[in-house]
Amino acid sequence: MVQCRVCSEAQETGHPEKKIFQTKLELGLDMVRRAKQGGLPLSCFLRRTYGRDFQFRADLEAEKVLYAAFVPANQRVYLQAPEIGLPKQPAGHKGRIFSRERV
């Protein structure tokens, strides 16, 4: 837990004495949840950054929030789930055995 400096103004405005560190994605997800709880209609959530963060996308889907995300040009995109596994060892292969799964 990260401790913040508390001043009399912060106490008067209702700011908490202690804050828990959150990443930008965690803060964004909290804002989406608070907006939904407050009755704000969310028909679509647009985001330009963090398009590679699977967990954030999964959390938005769990909240039933439709979203559109920027996908970098070098991001691999599959229309169907790819087959993942260890490649076959070629005949006469010398060296270490393949141990990393690949698409």
C-alpha positions in Angstrom: 0.0 0.0 0.0 1.3 3.4 -0.9 0.9 6.1 1.7 0.0 9.6 0.6 0.7 12.8 2.4 -2.4 14.0 4.1 -3.3 17.6 4.5 -6.3 19.2 6.1 -7.7 20.1 2.7 -7.6 16.4 1.6 -9.4 15.4 4.8 -12.1 18.1 4.3 -12.8 17.0 0.7 -13.0 13.3 1.7 -9.9 12.0 0.1 -8.6 8.8 1.7 -5.5 8.9 3.8 -4.1 5.8 2.2 -4.3 4.9 -1.5 -3.7 1.6 -3.2 -1.5 1.8 -6.3 -3.3 0.9 -9.5 -2.1 0.8 -13.1 -3.7 2.9 -15.8 -5.6 -0.2 -16.9 -6.9 -0.9 -13.4 -8.0 2.7 -13.1 -9.7 2.6 -16.4 -11.6 -0.5 -15.6 -12.7 1.0 -12.2 -14.0 4.1 -14.1 -16.0 1.9 -16.5 -17.5 -0.1 -13.5 -18.4 3.1 -11.6 -19.9 4.7 -14.7 -22.1 1.6 -15.2 -23.1 1.5 -11.5 -24.0 5.2 -11.7 -26.4 4.5 -14.6 -24.3 6.1 -17.3 -25.2 4.3 -20.6 -22.1 2.7 -22.1 -22.9 1.6 -25.6 -19.3 1.4 -26.8 -15.9 1.9 -25.2 -13.1 3.2 -27.4 -9.4 2.9 -26.5 -6.4 3.7 -28.5 -3.7 2.3 -26.2 -3.2 -1.0 -24.4 -4.6 -3.0 -27.3 -2.3 -5.8 -26.5 -3.5 -6.3 -22.9 -5.5 -9.5 -23.0 -6.7 -9.2 -19.4 -8.1 -5.7 -19.9 -10.0 -6.8 -22.9 -11.3 -9.9 -21.1 -12.4 -7.7 -18.1 -14.3 -5.4 -20.5 -16.0 -8.5 -22.0 -16.9 -9.8 -18.5 -18.5 -6.4 -17.8 -20.5 -6.8 -21.1 -19.0 -3.6 -22.5 -18.6 -3.4 -26.3 -15.2 -2.0 -27.1 -13.0 -1.1 -30.0 -9.2 -1.1 -29.6 -6.2 0.0 -31.7 -4.3 -3.0 -33.0 -0.7 -2.3 -33.8 0.5 -3.3 -37.3 2.9 -5.9 -35.9 0.2 -7.6 -33.7 -0.8 -11.1 -34.9 -4.5 -11.5 -35.4 -6.2 -14.9 -35.9 -9.7 -15.3 -37.2 -9.8 -18.8 -35.6 -8.0 -20.1 -32.5 -4.5 -21.2 -33.8 -3.0 -24.6 -33.1 -0.2 -24.2 -30.5 2.3 -26.9 -29.7 5.9 -28.0 -29.9 7.3 -28.3 -33.4 8.4 -31.7 -34.7 12.1 -32.4 -34.5 13.5 -32.6 -38.1 15.2 -35.9 -39.0 18.9 -35.7 -38.1 18.4 -32.6 -36.0 21.4 -31.9 -33.8 21.2 -29.7 -30.8 18.7 -29.1 -28.0 15.2 -30.5 -28.2 12.5 -27.9 -29.0 10.9 -26.9 -25.8 9.0 -23.7 -26.6 5.5 -24.0 -27.9 4.8 -22.2 -31.2 1.8 -21.3 -33.4 
